[in-house]
Amino acid sequence: QVQLVESGGGLVQAGGSLRLSCVASRNIFGIENMGWYRQAPGKQRELVAAITSGGRTNYADSVKGRFTISRDNVKNTAYLQMNSLKPEDTAVYYCNAGERGTMKVYWGQGTQVTVSS
């Protein structure tokens, strides 16, 4: 079992930056995919960014060029650096992890990001 704990959310003005962190309860060398999703009230949960164990990344078009996902296998942590934040980025952000081989998926509890106009 893998537990994921997100942190770093908060309230920022448009144009500001935040860095989200996702700490896993065990090493993430066996985690093939780590990603960040977000869900705004009344909206579907959507993929924001994902990264494989090999370092390949994928971003939603809405955040490309503004957000950067990374992972540190030594620290068992994934990060989401968010720059040039817009009010449309306001949502609860969830970390997820996909386990290599078993295809099990784990989710964090989420962290609120609010961007004011």
C-alpha positions in Angstrom: 0.0 0.0 0.0 1.1 3.5 -0.8 -0.1 6.6 1.0 0.2 10.0 -0.7 0.2 13.3 1.2 -0.1 16.6 -0.7 0.9 19.9 0.6 1.6 23.4 -0.7 -1.8 24.6 -1.6 -3.1 28.0 -0.7 -4.4 31.4 -1.8 -2.5 33.4 -4.3 -3.1 36.3 -6.6 -3.3 35.9 -10.4 0.2 35.7 -11.8 1.7 34.2 -8.7 3.3 30.9 -8.1 2.9 27.8 -5.9 4.7 24.5 -5.6 2.8 21.5 -4.6 4.5 18.5 -3.1 3.3 14.9 -2.9 5.2 12.6 -0.4 4.8 8.9 -0.7 4.9 6.6 2.3 7.3 4.3 0.6 9.9 4.6 -2.1 8.6 5.5 -5.5 11.1 3.6 -7.6 8.4 1.0 -8.3 5.8 3.7 -9.2 5.6 3.9 -13.0 3.4 7.0 -13.2 2.9 9.9 -10.9 0.6 12.7 -11.7 -1.5 15.6 -10.6 -5.2 16.0 -11.2 -7.5 18.8 -10.3 -11.2 19.2 -9.8 -13.2 22.4 -9.5 -16.7 22.5 -8.1 -19.2 21.2 -10.7 -16.4 20.1 -13.0 -14.9 16.7 -13.9 -11.6 15.8 -12.5 -9.0 16.4 -15.1 -5.3 15.5 -15.6 -3.0 18.4 -15.1 0.4 16.7 -15.5 2.0 13.3 -15.3 5.5 11.9 -15.2 6.8 8.4 -15.7 9.7 6.7 -13.9 11.8 7.5 -17.0 11.1 11.1 -16.7 8.6 11.5 -19.6 6.0 14.2 -19.0 2.5 15.0 -20.2 0.6 18.2 -19.6 -2.9 19.5 -20.1 -3.0 22.1 -22.8 -4.3 24.6 -20.3 -1.2 24.5 -18.2 1.5 23.8 -20.7 4.3 26.3 -20.4 3.2 27.4 -17.0 3.3 24.2 -14.8 6.2 21.8 -14.4 6.0 18.3 -12.9 9.0 16.6 -11.5 9.8 13.7 -9.2 12.6 12.9 -6.8 12.9 9.1 -6.3 15.4 9.6 -3.4 13.0 11.8 -1.5 9.9 9.8 -2.5 8.3 13.0 -3.6 6.6 14.4 -6.7 6.3 18.1 -7.3 4.1 20.4 -9.3 5.6 23.9 -9.9 2.8 26.3 -10.9 3.7 29.6 -12.3 1.6 32.4 -13.9 -1.4 31.2 -12.0 -4.9 32.1 -13.3 -8.3 32.2 -11.5 -9.2 29.3 -13.8 -6.6 27.2 -12.0 -8.6 27.3 -8.8 -9.4 23.7 -7.8 -8.6 20.9 -5.4 -5.4 19.3 -6.6 -4.9 15.6 -6.1 -1.7 13.5 -6.4 -1.9 10.1 -7.8 0.4 7.2 -8.4 0.3 4.1 -10.6 2.2 1.1 -9.3 4.4 -0.8 -11.8 3.2 -4.3 -12.6 0.1 -4.4 -10.4 -1.5 -1.4 -12.0 -2.8 -0.3 -8.7 -3.7 3.3 -8.4 -3.4 5.5 -5.3 -4.8 8.9 -4.5 -4.0 11.6 -2.0 -6.6 13.6 -0.1 -6.1 16.7 -2.1 -4.9 20.2 -1.5 -6.9 23.4 -2.2 -5.5 26.0 -4.6 -7.3 29.3 -4.9 -6.2 32.0 -7.3 -7.8 35.4 -6.9 -8.4 37.9 -9.7 
